[in-house]
Amino acid sequence: MELRTLRVFVEVVRQGGFTEAARTVGATQSTVSKAVKQLEDELGLMLLDRAGHRSTLTSAGEIVFRRALRLLAERDDLVTELDELRGLKRGVLRLGLPPIGSDVLFAPVFAAFRARYPGVEIRLVEHGSKRLEDVLRAGEVDLAGVLLPVPEEFAWQRMRHEPIVALLPGEHRLASRRALSMVELAEEPLVLFEAGFALNPIIQDVCARAGFTPRVAARSSQIGFIVELVGAGLGIGFLPRMIAELRAHEGVKVVPVTDAGMDWQMALAWRRGGYVPQAAKAWLELAKGV
């Protein structure tokens, strides 16, 4: 079983089909198809259910995909560790950061790191916190900014703990309150982030404990757009307090929420037991001072 074949199989799963995977790995579609068929023949099991233009994992495929991610991540760790042992510094830090809070928390670290280690290239990817967990699990980044709690397979270093506050239209009946509880918003339309943002499950869990399912008026991946939608009266939004304060809007009122669990805890995570490059260790050290 070759790692190259496993990598092709992983891309077919990620991209949802052979054509898209071929573009990603820089091969022809027939080459990708043959690689997956070779893997299936070697294992004696069908890994993909090829229905129409999409391919979905079989039960055996799910096992192989999960194991392949780990094997490929271990391979990348091996190459990096040996390069550093030989003194062949690649000078690369692979960093995954979320859209929410990165400008406040990580921009100062970025600047300090660049000043101290000008020869190190930072390869940055940006996703919601939940998607970053998948990217980190696959070994595609060395460090990722994620929200606590995180799976046990990750080690982490805390960055910031902030309460989540409600954003209300200025003319809303609750806008003048010093604080409110989520149950008071049971009938209100909410403006949430897109799927994949870890802030959503926090809000949804608190709503569930308050005894209601939130009415979602709109979703967005952009903080500024969410604030504008609230200001236009479309619904009620939520942000970590420090970010809400930086995004002040004359038509939006910020009100604390009293429910337990409305907490935004940002951390830097890495794979527990995985190899942590020297560049990543240097970033973690600088981040302690933020």
C-alpha positions in Angstrom: 0.0 0.0 0.0 1.6 3.2 -1.1 1.2 6.6 0.6 0.7 8.2 -2.8 -2.3 6.0 -3.4 -3.7 6.8 0.0 -3.3 10.6 -0.6 -5.2 10.3 -3.9 -8.0 8.4 -2.1 -8.2 11.0 0.6 -8.5 13.8 -2.0 -11.3 11.9 -3.8 -13.2 11.8 -0.5 -12.5 15.5 0.4 -13.4 16.8 -3.1 -16.5 14.5 -3.4 -15.5 13.1 -6.8 -12.7 11.9 -9.2 -12.7 15.0 -11.5 -12.2 17.5 -8.6 -9.6 15.2 -7.0 -7.7 15.0 -10.2 -7.4 18.8 -10.4 -6.2 18.9 -6.8 -3.5 16.3 -7.1 -2.4 17.4 -10.6 -3.2 14.1 -12.4 -5.7 12.9 -15.0 -9.1 11.6 -13.9 -8.2 8.1 -15.2 -5.0 8.1 -13.1 -7.0 8.9 -10.0 -9.6 6.3 -10.8 -7.0 3.6 -11.3 -5.3 4.5 -8.0 -8.5 4.1 -6.1 -9.3 0.9 -7.9 -5.8 -0.4 -7.1 -6.4 0.3 -3.4 -9.7 -1.4 -3.4 -8.2 -4.5 -5.2 -5.4 -4.6 -2.7 -7.7 -4.5 0.3 -10.4 -6.6 -1.3 -13.2 -4.2 -0.3 -15.2 -1.5 -2.1 -14.3 1.8 -0.5 -16.5 4.2 -2.5 -20.1 4.0 -3.6 -19.9 5.6 -7.1 -23.4 6.9 -7.5 -23.8 9.4 -10.4 -21.3 12.2 -10.4 -20.6 11.9 -6.6 -18.7 9.3 -4.6 -19.6 8.5 -1.0 -17.7 6.4 1.5 -18.7 2.8 2.2 -18.3 1.4 5.8 -14.9 0.1 4.8 -14.0 3.4 3.1 -14.7 5.3 6.3 -12.2 3.2 8.2 -9.6 3.5 5.4 -10.1 7.3 5.2 -9.7 7.8 8.9 -6.6 5.7 9.0 -5.2 7.3 5.9 -5.4 10.8 7.4 -3.3 9.6 10.4 -0.7 7.8 8.2 -0.3 10.8 5.9 0.0 13.2 8.9 2.7 10.9 10.5 4.6 10.9 7.2 4.6 14.7 7.1 5.8 14.7 10.7 8.6 12.2 9.8 9.9 14.3 7.0 9.8 17.6 9.0 11.6 16.0 12.0 14.3 14.4 9.9 14.9 17.7 8.0 15.4 19.6 11.3 17.7 16.8 12.6 19.8 17.3 9.5 19.8 21.0 9.9 17.8 21.5 6.7 15.5 24.3 8.1 12.6 24.7 5.7 11.5 27.8 7.5 7.8 27.1 7.2 5.0 27.5 9.8 1.6 26.2 8.7 -1.0 28.1 10.6 -4.8 27.8 10.6 -6.7 30.8 11.9 -10.5 31.5 12.3 -12.1 34.7 10.9 -13.5 35.6 14.3 -10.9 37.3 16.6 -7.8 36.7 14.5 -7.3 40.4 13.8 -7.3 41.1 17.5 -5.4 38.1 18.9 -3.1 36.9 16.3 -2.1 40.0 14.3 0.3 41.1 17.1 1.8 37.6 17.3 2.2 37.6 13.5 4.1 40.9 13.6 6.4 39.9 16.4 7.1 36.5 14.8 8.0 38.1 11.5 10.3 40.6 13.2 12.1 37.9 15.1 12.2 35.2 12.5 12.2 36.9 9.1 13.4 33.8 7.2 10.4 31.7 8.2 7.5 31.5 5.8 4.0 31.5 7.3 1.5 29.6 5.3 -1.9 30.7 6.5 -5.3 29.0 6.0 -8.5 30.5 7.3 -11.6 28.5 8.2 -14.2 28.3 10.9 -13.0 26.7 14.1 -14.7 23.3 13.4 -13.3 23.1 9.9 -9.8 24.0 11.4 -10.1 20.9 13.7 -10.4 18.7 10.6 -7.5 20.5 8.9 -5.3 20.1 12.0 -6.4 16.4 12.4 -5.2 15.8 8.8 -1.8 17.3 9.5 -2.3 20.1 7.0 -1.4 22.7 9.6 1.0 22.7 12.6 -1.2 25.0 14.8 -4.8 26.0 14.6 -6.8 28.7 16.4 -9.9 26.8 17.8 -12.6 27.3 20.4 -12.6 25.3 23.6 -13.5 22.6 24.3 -11.5 20.6 21.8 -11.3 16.8 21.2 -8.9 14.9 23.5 -6.6 14.2 20.5 -5.5 17.8 20.6 -3.2 19.6 23.0 -3.8 23.3 23.4 -2.7 26.6 24.8 -5.3 29.2 25.9 -5.3 32.6 24.2 -8.4 34.5 25.4 -11.6 34.0 27.3 -14.5 36.4 26.6 -18.2 36.4 27.3 -20.5 36.3 24.3 -22.8 39.3 24.1 -26.0 40.0 22.2 -26.2 42.6 19.5 -29.7 44.2 19.3 -31.1 46.8 16.9 -31.0 50.2 18.6 -34.8 50.5 18.6 -35.4 46.9 20.0 -37.6 46.7 23.1 -34.7 45.0 25.0 -31.9 47.3 23.8 -31.9 49.4 26.9 -31.5 46.4 29.3 -28.3 46.1 31.3 -28.5 42.3 30.7 -30.8 39.7 29.4 -31.3 35.9 29.4 -31.7 33.8 26.3 -35.2 32.7 27.1 -36.3 36.3 26.5 -35.1 35.9 22.9 -37.1 32.7 22.2 -39.5 34.4 19.8 -36.8 36.7 18.2 -35.1 36.1 14.8 -31.4 35.5 15.1 -28.5 36.3 12.8 -25.9 33.6 13.1 -22.6 32.6 11.5 -22.4 30.0 8.7 -22.1 26.3 9.5 -18.6 25.4 10.5 -18.2 28.3 12.9 -17.9 27.0 16.5 -19.8 30.0 17.8 -23.0 28.6 16.5 -23.1 25.4 18.6 -22.4 27.5 21.7 -25.5 29.6 21.0 -27.6 26.7 20.0 -26.7 24.7 23.1 -27.7 27.7 25.4 -31.0 28.1 23.5 -31.7 24.4 24.0 -31.1 24.6 27.7 -33.4 27.6 27.8 -36.1 25.4 26.2 -36.3 26.6 22.6 -35.0 26.2 19.1 -33.6 29.4 17.6 -35.4 31.1 14.7 -32.6 31.9 12.2 -33.3 34.9 10.0 -29.9 34.9 8.2 -26.4 33.5 8.3 -23.1 35.0 7.2 -19.3 34.3 7.5 -18.6 38.1 7.8 -18.7 39.9 11.1 -19.2 43.3 9.5 -22.2 42.0 7.5 -23.8 40.4 10.6 -23.4 43.7 12.5 -25.0 45.6 9.6 -27.9 43.1 9.4 -28.6 43.7 13.1 -28.4 47.4 12.6 -31.0 47.1 9.8 -33.4 45.4 12.2 -33.2 41.9 10.7 -32.5 40.1 13.9 -30.3 39.6 16.9 -26.6 38.6 16.6 -23.9 37.4 18.9 -20.2 38.2 19.2 -17.4 37.9 21.8 -17.5 41.0 23.9 -14.0 42.4 22.8 -15.0 41.9 19.1 -18.4 43.6 19.6 -16.7 46.6 21.2 -14.3 46.9 18.3 -17.3 46.7 15.8 -19.3 49.5 17.4 -22.3 50.5 15.3 -24.5 53.5 16.0 -27.6 51.4 15.2 -26.6 48.4 17.4 -26.7 48.0 21.1 -24.5 45.5 22.9 -26.2 43.7 25.9 -24.6 41.1 28.1 -26.2 37.7 28.3 -26.6 36.1 31.8 -26.9 32.4 30.8 -24.1 30.0 31.8 -22.1 28.7 28.8 -22.1 31.9 26.8 -18.3 31.9 26.7 -15.8 32.3 23.9 -12.5 30.6 24.7 -9.9 30.8 22.0 -6.9 28.5 22.1 -4.0 27.4 19.9 -4.2 23.6 19.3 -1.9 21.0 17.9 -2.1 17.2 17.5 -1.4 15.5 20.8 1.7 13.3 20.4 2.4 14.7 17.0 5.6 16.4 16.0 5.6 20.1 16.7 8.1 22.0 14.5 10.5 24.5 16.0 8.7 27.4 14.2 5.4 26.3 15.8 7.1 26.2 19.3 8.4 29.7 18.7 4.9 30.9 17.8 3.4 29.4 20.9 6.0 31.1 23.0 5.3 34.5 21.5 1.6 33.9 21.9 1.9 33.6 25.6 2.6 37.3 25.9 -0.6 38.4 24.1 
